[in-house]
Amino acid sequence: MDKPPSRSGRLPELARRLRARGDAINGAVWFAAEEGGYPPLPLVGPTAAMTARAACLGAIPPEVAASLFAPIEPSNLMARLREAWQITTPGELLECRESAVIIWLERVLGGVPYDLEPTLGRLEAALDAAPTAAHPVFAALRALPRPHHPLARLQRAAEMIRERRGDSHRNAWAAAGLSPVEICVLTDAWRGLDLGAVTCTAMGWPRAAADEAARSLRERGWLSFDTITDAGRGMRELIESATDTGEGPVLDGLGRHADAVIIALDPWARAIVAAGAGPR
């Protein structure tokens, strides 16, 4: 690439390919939690996975953590965080999760891939160089000590890709004047899903909140009944484009190696998805 990826005209393509692989590899933390939690802690399933996701922020008030993971219905996340911090600490939870994820990835990937180190080195250097301004969850992850085990480093890099994009996405839809439940409903419609399919299941919003969000989106002309309009699709695409722009610094850090790094991540991401740990 002669131009930096963020100015090459390929930014959306590269950003979304990197996101897809980061999401898939980071899915190992979710699947490990679903299989058996993070021993010896008595946390399993969504409580283990969701609270470990927020643990990089430390024991901040649950209300603050909920504001940063805003598409998730806040009372759901806050209740899980209060439960977790009565049992453990953020540091202990992160240590237990790391051990569980290493075991899970060793089984799924058959050990440490022989060609992992060059890819990890380039990816970590790009993530270390990316600015943290307006990306608090990404900044919190980067402030943690880097894991020693290469598979834990792989998961951490994938998580940093995911959370940096998540911070960019929150910034984009908030700037567009959408509430957390409205962006969930609009995204359901944009993906061609039934309204509430993800909003009310994975994100935990009650049906009444989703219905009220849909009413608000209809008033703006972004939904017609339960179908996204051209105006609504245009707005959602603008939000996604702004989210892609947030990935620009990471891709610029990868420079001419961007394609090679994304391609190298692909077989590991596919193996993890095949094991059942794809993005939910």
C-alpha positions in Angstrom: 0.0 0.0 0.0 1.4 3.4 -1.0 -1.0 5.4 1.1 -1.8 4.7 4.8 -4.8 2.3 4.9 -7.0 5.1 6.4 -6.5 7.1 3.2 -6.3 4.3 0.7 -10.0 3.9 0.0 -9.9 0.5 1.5 -10.6 1.6 5.1 -14.1 0.1 5.4 -13.1 -3.2 3.9 -9.9 -3.6 6.0 -11.6 -2.3 9.2 -14.4 -4.8 8.9 -12.2 -7.7 8.1 -10.0 -6.9 11.1 -13.1 -6.5 13.3 -14.5 -9.9 12.2 -11.3 -11.7 13.1 -10.9 -9.9 16.3 -14.4 -10.7 17.4 -14.0 -14.3 16.5 -10.8 -14.8 18.4 -12.0 -12.8 21.4 -15.0 -15.2 21.3 -12.7 -17.7 23.2 -13.4 -15.7 26.4 -17.1 -16.2 26.0 -17.0 -19.8 25.1 -14.6 -20.6 28.0 -17.1 -18.9 30.3 -20.0 -20.8 28.9 -18.2 -24.2 29.1 -17.0 -23.9 32.7 -16.5 -20.3 33.8 -13.2 -19.2 35.1 -12.1 -21.6 37.9 -11.8 -21.5 40.8 -14.2 -18.6 40.8 -17.9 -19.6 41.1 -18.9 -17.3 38.2 -20.2 -18.9 35.0 -21.9 -18.0 31.7 -22.9 -14.4 31.0 -22.0 -13.2 34.5 -18.5 -14.5 34.2 -18.0 -13.2 30.6 -19.6 -9.8 31.0 -17.9 -8.9 34.3 -14.5 -10.1 33.0 -15.1 -7.8 30.0 -15.5 -4.8 32.4 -12.7 -5.9 34.8 -10.0 -4.0 32.9 -11.6 -0.8 34.2 -11.1 -1.9 37.8 -13.7 -1.7 40.5 -15.3 1.4 39.2 -19.0 2.1 40.1 -21.2 -0.2 38.1 -23.1 2.8 36.7 -19.9 4.0 35.1 -19.1 0.6 33.6 -22.7 0.4 32.2 -22.3 3.7 30.5 -19.3 2.5 28.6 -20.9 -0.8 27.5 -24.1 1.1 26.8 -25.8 -1.1 24.2 -26.3 -3.6 27.0 -29.3 -2.9 29.2 -27.7 -1.2 32.2 -29.5 -2.8 35.2 -28.5 -6.2 33.8 -24.8 -5.4 33.7 -24.8 -3.5 37.0 -26.4 -6.4 38.8 -23.8 -8.9 37.5 -20.9 -6.5 38.4 -22.2 -6.1 42.0 -22.5 -9.9 42.3 -18.9 -10.4 40.9 -17.3 -7.8 43.2 -18.8 -9.4 46.2 -16.9 -12.6 45.3 -13.7 -11.5 43.7 -11.6 -8.5 42.5 -11.1 -7.3 38.9 -7.4 -8.4 39.1 -8.3 -11.9 40.2 -11.0 -12.3 37.7 -8.7 -11.3 34.9 -6.1 -13.8 36.0 -8.6 -16.6 36.2 -10.0 -15.7 32.8 -6.5 -15.7 31.3 -5.8 -19.2 32.6 -9.1 -20.6 31.3 -8.7 -19.0 27.9 -5.2 -20.4 27.5 -6.4 -23.9 28.2 -9.4 -23.4 25.8 -7.2 -22.0 23.0 -4.5 -24.7 23.4 -7.2 -27.3 22.8 -8.9 -25.6 19.9 -5.7 -24.4 18.1 -3.7 -27.5 19.0 -1.1 -25.5 20.9 0.7 -22.3 19.9 0.7 -21.8 16.1 4.2 -21.8 14.8 3.7 -18.6 12.8 2.0 -16.6 15.6 4.9 -14.5 16.8 5.4 -12.3 13.7 1.7 -11.5 13.4 1.4 -10.8 17.1 4.4 -8.5 17.0 3.0 -6.3 14.2 -0.5 -6.3 15.7 0.7 -5.3 19.2 3.0 -2.6 17.9 0.0 -1.1 15.9 -2.3 -1.3 19.0 0.4 0.3 21.2 0.7 3.2 18.8 -3.0 3.9 18.4 -4.3 6.9 20.4 -6.4 6.3 23.4 -8.3 9.6 23.4 -12.1 9.0 23.5 -11.5 5.2 23.8 -11.6 4.5 27.5 -12.1 0.7 27.4 -9.3 0.3 24.9 -7.1 2.5 27.1 -7.9 0.4 30.1 -6.9 -2.8 28.3 -3.7 -1.2 27.1 -2.8 -0.1 30.6 -2.9 -3.7 31.8 0.4 -5.7 31.9 0.9 -7.6 28.7 0.3 -11.4 29.2 3.4 -13.6 28.9 1.7 -16.6 27.2 1.5 -16.1 23.4 -2.1 -17.4 23.3 -3.1 -15.0 26.0 -1.4 -12.2 24.1 -3.4 -13.2 21.0 -6.7 -13.0 22.9 -5.7 -9.7 24.4 -4.9 -8.2 21.0 -8.2 -9.4 19.7 -10.0 -7.9 22.7 -8.2 -4.6 22.1 -9.4 -4.7 18.5 -12.9 -5.4 19.6 -13.1 -2.8 22.4 -11.4 0.0 20.4 -14.0 -0.5 17.7 -16.7 -0.7 20.4 -15.5 2.7 21.8 -15.6 4.2 18.3 -19.1 2.7 17.7 -20.4 4.2 21.0 -19.0 7.6 20.1 -20.6 7.4 16.6 -24.1 6.5 17.6 -24.1 8.9 20.6 -23.0 11.7 18.3 -25.9 10.8 16.0 -28.4 11.4 18.9 -29.4 7.8 19.4 -30.1 6.2 22.8 -28.6 2.8 23.6 -31.8 0.9 23.0 -32.5 2.9 19.8 -29.1 1.9 18.2 -29.9 -1.7 19.1 -33.3 -1.6 17.4 -32.0 0.3 14.4 -29.2 -2.3 14.0 -31.7 -5.2 14.2 -33.6 -3.6 11.3 -30.4 -2.8 9.4 -29.4 -6.5 9.6 -32.8 -7.6 8.4 -33.7 -9.2 11.7 -36.9 -9.0 13.6 -37.0 -5.9 15.8 -35.8 -7.0 19.2 -34.1 -10.1 18.0 -30.7 -9.0 19.4 -32.0 -6.0 21.3 -34.1 -8.1 23.7 -32.0 -11.2 23.9 -28.2 -10.5 23.8 -28.6 -6.9 25.0 -31.2 -7.6 27.6 -33.7 -4.8 26.9 -37.3 -5.4 27.8 -39.8 -5.7 25.0 -41.5 -2.4 26.1 -38.2 -0.5 25.7 -37.6 -1.9 22.3 -41.2 -1.0 21.2 -40.7 2.5 22.4 -37.4 2.8 20.6 -39.1 1.6 17.4 -41.8 4.2 17.8 -39.2 6.9 18.1 -37.3 5.7 15.0 -40.6 5.7 13.0 -41.1 9.3 14.1 -37.7 10.2 12.6 -38.5 8.4 9.4 -35.9 5.7 9.9 -38.4 2.8 10.2 -41.6 2.1 8.3 -43.6 -0.3 10.5 -40.8 -2.8 11.3 -38.7 -2.2 8.2 -35.7 0.1 7.9 -36.2 3.0 5.4 -33.7 4.4 3.0 -33.1 7.3 5.4 -32.7 4.9 8.3 -30.3 2.7 6.3 -28.3 5.8 5.4 -28.0 6.9 9.0 -26.9 3.4 10.1 -24.3 3.3 7.3 -23.0 6.7 8.4 -22.6 5.4 12.0 -20.8 2.3 10.7 -18.6 4.4 8.5 -17.7 6.6 11.5 -16.9 3.5 13.4 -14.6 2.3 10.6 -12.8 5.6 10.8 -12.0 4.9 14.4 -10.0 1.8 13.2 -7.8 4.0 11.0 -5.0 4.5 13.4 -4.6 0.7 14.1 -4.6 0.0 10.3 -2.1 2.8 9.7 0.1 1.2 12.4 0.0 -2.0 10.4 0.7 -0.1 7.2 1.7 -2.4 4.3 1.3 -5.4 6.5 -2.4 -4.9 7.1 -3.5 -7.5 4.6 -0.9 -10.0 5.7 -1.9 -9.7 9.4 -5.6 -10.0 8.7 -4.9 -13.1 6.5 -2.7 -14.6 9.2 -5.5 -14.2 11.8 -8.0 -16.0 9.5 -7.3 -19.7 10.2 -7.2 -19.1 14.0 -10.5 -17.2 13.8 -12.1 -19.9 11.7 -11.0 -22.6 14.1 -12.4 -20.8 17.1 -15.7 -20.1 15.3 -15.9 -23.8 14.3 -15.4 -24.8 18.0 -18.6 -22.8 18.8 -17.1 -19.5 20.0 -18.2 -17.2 17.1 -19.6 -13.8 17.9 -23.1 -14.2 19.4 
